[in-house]
Amino acid sequence: MDSGPNFLSVQTAAVGTDWTSFPAYGCSMLHVLNNSGASVHLRRKGETGASRVMLLKDGQAWSVRSLTNADQLEVRREDTSNTQVTLHAEAE
């Protein structure tokens, strides 16, 4: 869901082991802020190897480069809890 011109939000899946993509929004970079209260995993869509998953702890931010669309980035809770949390990002 868009929160403004280039501000995006994504909610983790109701099934904690599932990945959820950011909404479709053309961009080359996504600045992700995790103020959700939970640690989350980030990965590029389609990546399956554990070494391709990044941990973003609560209170941390990360910039993801070399994107063409925000929906190329997926998130899920690190603890795979079914309790949903929301992450926010700014697209460039």
N, C-alpha and C positions, 0 to 999 in steps of 0.2 A: 504494500500500500504506500503510495506517495504521501509524504508529509509536507511537501513544498516543492519548489522548482527542481531542486536536485538533492533534497533530503529524503532518504528512504528508510523504511523499517521492515524488519522481518521477524516473525514469531517462530520459535522452534516448533517442531511437529508435536502433535498430541501423543504420538507413539515415539518415545524417547530415542529409539534406535534409528529412526528415519531422519534423513537429511532434508532440509528445506532451503530453497534458493531465495536470494533477494529478488525483488520484483524486476521485470524487464525494464531497463533504462540504459540507453546508449551512453557509454563512458569509457575512458581509458584507465581511470584509477578510481578506487573506492576506499574512502577513509572510514574504517569501522570502529565504533566505540562500544565497548561492552560495559554498560552500567546496569546490567540485568540482575545482579545479585548471585549469579552462578558462573562458573567457568564453562566456556564453550569451545568446540572444535570448529575450525574453518578449513575448507578445502575447495579446490577448483572442481567444478562439476565433472563427474566421470572419473576422478582419481580414486583409486582403491587401495593403494599401498599406505601402510601406517606411517611411513616416512614422509608422505605427502600431505599429512594432516597437521595443522598448527593449533596449539593450545592458546587461547586468549582468555586470561583470567579476568575476573570481575575487576573493573577499574582500569583495565588496559585498553589501548587503542592500537590499531595497525592499519597501514596503508598497503593496499594490494594493487600492484601495477600490471601493465600488459593485458588489460581487459579490453573487450569491445562492447560488453554489456554487463550490467550488474548481476544479471541472473546466472552468470558463470560462476558465482561464488555461493557455496552452500554452507549451512551451519547446523549444528545440533549440540545439545548439552553434553558436556564431558561425562557426566555421571549417568547419561541416558535415561534420566528421570522423565516421566510423562508430564510433569508440571511444566507448562510452557513459559518461556521467558522471551522478551523482545530485545532485539539489538537495533541500533540506529547507525546510519552511515550517511556520508556526504559523497556524492558522485562528482567526478570531474571529467 
